[in-house]
Amino acid sequence: MRTKAAAYPYIAWGMLFIAIPLGLIIYFSFTDSAGALTFDNIIRVGKYSNVVVKSVWLSAVSTVICLALGYPIAYYMSRASAMTSRTLLLLIMLPMWMNFLLRTYGWMSILENSGLINQFFGLLGLGPFHLINTQGAVVLGMVYNYIPFMILPLHSVMLKIGNDVIEAAQDLGASPRHVLTDVVIPLSLPGIKTGVILVFVPSVSTFVISQMLGGGGNQLIGDIIELQFLGNAYNPNLGSAISFVLMLIVLLLMSVTGFIGDDLEENLI
Amino acid sequence: MNDIIISLQNISAEYDGEKVIDNLNLDIRDHEFVTFLGPSGCGKTTTLRIIGGFVEPVEGDVFFDGERINGLPPFKRNVNTVFQRYALFPHLDVYNNIAFGLKLTKVPEKQIAAKVGAMLKLVNLEGYESRNINQLSGGQQQRVAIARALINEPRVLLLDEPLGALDLKLRKEMQLELKRIQQTLGITFIYVTHDQEEALTMSDRVLVMRNGKIQQNGTPEDIYNEPINAFVADFIGESNIVHGVMLEDYLVEFAGVKFACEDKGFAHLEAVDVVIRPEDFKMVGAEEGMINGKVESITFKGVHFEIIMEGHGLRWMIHSTESREVGENIGLNLTPNDIHVMKKLEEGR
């Protein structure tokens, strides 16, 4: 009984800040500015389908890069000594404690045409290369900002893989490649799924990164949504509709690719 | 001498800069059941891991079938291991755990299925193919671990305290089972344990280890009846160990009494350890024994009574099927072959 009572504050919180806002978004999506029922907003979202595709594509690329970079780091950390593992963990978390805008501004001054990288190439008599305001810069920003959310769940799942299990695989004749494909990857699958969700979902709706590193030419769906609420295109009904459709797309993508399902709860633990 | 399958020569190993194996030499014959026995930290598991390829010795050579295998990674060695905590693959069912080793080779699936079936039969787990690992009891998990390690038909099976986590009854059952499996397959078993009874029950040969060195290497009977020093005597079964002085060949003095014994070759007046098994005392009436004293306590142990007698300023442990009263005066007699005289252990060795 007592455990049930302890959940009440969260249930109240959830109602107030999750269920009600979600309801409002759906309400705004299907009404016009006067409050009458309409499907216009939803239909108008179709105009932005190429932006949605681009957002999903760039986030998917970022997620794959985060996984490819984060997986070996997480694995190394889980096998390293406690001291090494702690130090690396701290180094990965440290940038997260700095302001998100500051971090992204930092990348601007590095990637600019007169930025650090091009200054360096200039010394070698090369360049300048066009780095800022490209899709590559947006992907870089996403990877840089969200990779900790890939590494942390992977690390915690990999810590649970006993050394003796890996030794058993070696003992039975598994080469290092087979230890990876037949034991380590299957056992770290829950961490992979969690990491993919934690990186993909914020990437797909980001707007600051695309504005700062992508320039005007690389607007993502997050930027369009922002414009409907804070920009001169003010139209909360359309903004809500885009958000709602984006949410459905993400849900659909995640469930068809198997990243959420019956075992979601298990994955997040 | 051609049937030696594993040979360790002048092996030393370190762990965190500390020496855990100290110049160890050892030959293991094909088809033998050999047990490394010793307290924790004696180097028995490290020795096993050197053979398995998980620990590289800092010095010395490891030979398998006459071939030097130093530096050969575990997956290329023709030995398999049963790990202490089973180390089963939690993401695979019983069938796929056992089949793991074969699936890495190019064996056809039909053949794998037949072999897994045979292995399950060998370890008495028929019908468990599709069970989940975490649905199995400790004893069943242990059987899966054994079947998994045997499926590659290793020449040598390494077992690292495989029964440590099981309860006493199951442990006894599995001891007999392991012995049966070893005899059925006729392969070499190298077994690590700190349980002396387990070692004596199953082994053809026991190596008693301490501080990275082999103390004694012999058959279970040898080790029990003729322990080479007080450490081995104390570790194998219960013993009375007292200080003594060797007066001359076949004559030793301890507890203030001179005893005839069967030992010789010690220096005149050399300080020695005298070991007497508690079941070797013969109880006689008060003041009629070579050692006399008063019964201090009696504990019923099932098959025998454990009687502690105080006499000649020492405590003596006696195992006997006869009981006595606490406070009763009794005497103890010994024949020369009940007395085992041993060189004093060097400290730290």
Interface residues (C-beta under 8 A of the other chain):
Chain A: G162 D164 V165 E167 A168 A169 Q170 D171 L172 G173 A174 S175 H178 D182 V183 P186 L187
Chain B: G52 G53 F54 P73 P74 F75 V79 N80 T81 F83 Q84 R85 A87 L88 F89 P90 H91 F100 G101 L104 T105 R148 A149 N152
